[in-house]
Amino acid sequence: MNKSYVVIGGSSGIGRELVQLLEKEGNNVFATYHENVINSQGNVQYQKLDVLSDTLNLELLPEQIDGLVYCPGSINLKPFKRFSDDDFINDFKLQVVGATRVIKSLLPKLTKAGNSSIVLFSTIAVQNGFNFHSQVAASKGAIEGLTRSLSAEFAPKIRVNAIAPSLTDTPLADKFLNTPQKMEAQAEKNPLKKVGTARDIAEAATYLLSNKSSWITGQILHVDGGYSTIK
């Protein structure tokens, strides 16, 4: 039976890979883009959305939604003393307020499905202390708290989980991996001696959306090649 999924930020990186995986399984996918315009095709319908100012157009969506994934994020790394109040606030708006706005708007449709799933994104920097990660860790820490709180509030009809990757080869991380030397250095830090791909993370998100993870909620799944746990 085909299911209906919403992918916020489905135009590039992990979101784009996820859209392709869900479509390949025969599902109906409703995705959004901000700057990278993508036309609707087949079982995938795209609409433009600025999560900081626009309202999600619910008229394009079916009566019930089986899963929601919120992908928008940022990676801003620099010393704490160089961040302004607005830097922290803008990240929080994009990654936390944006997610809560979308979840609120889709909550009736997710509830109606009776067995739906929400997937959010954190980072291993929340549970591990890394230099210059105060801004990203602060907002993603809020995402982890939101994940656990909503999983309790929405059970048993909606499961809520988050994925916490290490640095992954996506357009968002390009400035950190845009030379062979940078890629090699990052891979060397990883126990599996490789840098994760957008497909690696999208596969994990697909799993958390599926019935294969029907007994998993309130979890922060580290998909990082063992980087956060193996020393």
Residue pairs with C-beta under 8 A, 6 or more apart in sequence:
2 26
2 27
2 28
2 43
3 27
3 28
3 66
3 67
4 27
4 28
4 29
4 30
4 61
4 62
4 64
4 65
4 66
4 67
5 22
5 27
5 28
5 29
5 30
5 65
5 66
5 67
5 68
5 69
5 209
6 29
6 30
6 31
6 61
6 65
6 67
6 68
6 69
6 102
6 106
7 15
7 18
7 19
7 22
7 29
7 30
7 31
7 32
7 69
7 71
8 15
8 31
8 32
8 49
8 51
8 56
8 68
8 69
8 70
8 71
8 72
8 98
8 102
9 15
9 32
9 33
9 34
9 51
9 70
9 71
9 72
9 73
10 16
10 18
10 19
10 29
10 31
10 32
10 33
10 38
10 46
10 71
11 31
11 32
11 33
11 34
11 35
11 36
11 37
11 38
11 46
12 36
12 170
12 171
13 71
13 170
13 171
13 172
13 198
14 71
14 121
14 168
14 170
14 198
14 201
14 202
14 205
15 31
15 69
15 71
16 198
17 198
17 199
17 201
17 202
18 69
18 71
18 202
18 205
18 206
19 29
19 31
19 44
20 202
21 199
21 202
21 203
21 206
22 29
22 206
22 209
23 29
23 42
23 43
23 44
25 206
26 43
27 43
27 66
28 43
28 45
28 62
29 43
29 44
29 45
30 44
30 45
30 47
30 60
30 61
31 38
31 44
31 45
31 46
31 47
32 46
32 47
32 48
32 49
32 56
33 46
33 47
33 48
33 49
34 48
34 49
34 50
34 51
34 72
37 48
38 46
39 46
40 46
45 60
47 57
47 60
48 54
49 56
49 57
51 72
51 94
51 98
51 99
51 101
51 102
52 93
52 94
52 97
52 98
55 105
56 102
56 105
56 106
58 105
58 106
58 109
61 106
61 109
62 109
63 109
63 112
64 109
64 110
64 112
64 113
64 116
65 106
65 109
65 110
65 112
65 113
65 116
66 113
66 115
66 116
66 117
66 209
67 116
67 117
67 118
67 119
67 209
68 102
68 103
68 106
68 110
68 116
68 117
68 118
68 119
69 118
69 119
69 120
69 205
69 209
70 98
70 99
70 102
70 103
70 118
70 119
70 120
70 121
71 121
72 94
72 95
72 98
73 94
73 95
73 121
73 140
73 172
74 91
74 94
74 95
74 136
74 172
75 136
75 172
75 173
75 176
76 83
76 87
76 91
76 135
76 136
77 132
77 133
77 135
77 136
78 132
78 135
79 132
80 132
80 134
83 134
83 135
87 135
88 135
88 138
88 139
91 135
91 136
91 138
91 139
92 138
92 139
92 142
94 139
95 139
95 140
95 142
95 143
96 139
96 142
96 143
96 146
99 120
99 143
99 146
100 146
103 110
103 118
103 150
110 116
110 118
110 154
110 157
110 158
111 154
111 157
111 158
113 157
114 157
115 157
115 211
115 214
116 157
116 158
116 159
117 158
117 159
117 160
117 161
117 208
117 209
117 210
117 213
118 150
118 154
118 158
118 159
118 160
118 161
119 161
119 162
119 163
119 205
119 208
119 209
120 143
120 146
120 147
120 160
120 161
120 162
120 163
121 140
121 143
121 162
121 163
121 164
121 165
122 140
122 141
122 143
122 144
122 147
122 162
122 163
122 164
122 220
123 133
123 136
123 137
123 140
123 164
123 165
123 166
124 164
124 165
124 166
124 222
124 224
124 227
124 228
125 133
125 136
125 137
125 140
126 137
126 140
126 141
126 144
126 164
127 164
127 220
127 228
128 228
130 137
140 164
143 162
144 162
144 164
144 220
147 160
147 161
147 162
147 218
147 219
147 220
148 218
150 158
150 160
151 159
151 160
151 161
151 217
151 218
152 218
154 160
155 217
159 208
159 213
159 214
159 216
159 217
160 217
160 218
161 208
161 213
161 216
161 217
161 218
161 219
161 220
161 221
162 219
162 220
162 221
163 201
163 204
163 205
163 208
163 220
163 221
163 223
164 220
164 221
164 222
164 223
164 224
164 228
165 196
165 201
165 222
165 223
165 224
166 190
166 196
166 224
166 225
166 227
166 228
167 173
167 176
167 177
167 186
167 195
167 196
168 195
168 196
168 197
168 198
168 200
168 201
169 177
169 183
169 195
169 196
169 197
169 198
170 198
176 182
176 186
177 183
177 186
177 195
183 195
186 195
187 193
187 194
187 195
189 227
190 224
190 225
190 226
190 227
191 225
191 226
191 227
191 230
192 225
192 226
194 225
196 223
196 224
196 225
200 223
201 223
204 221
204 223
207 213
208 216
208 221
222 228
222 229
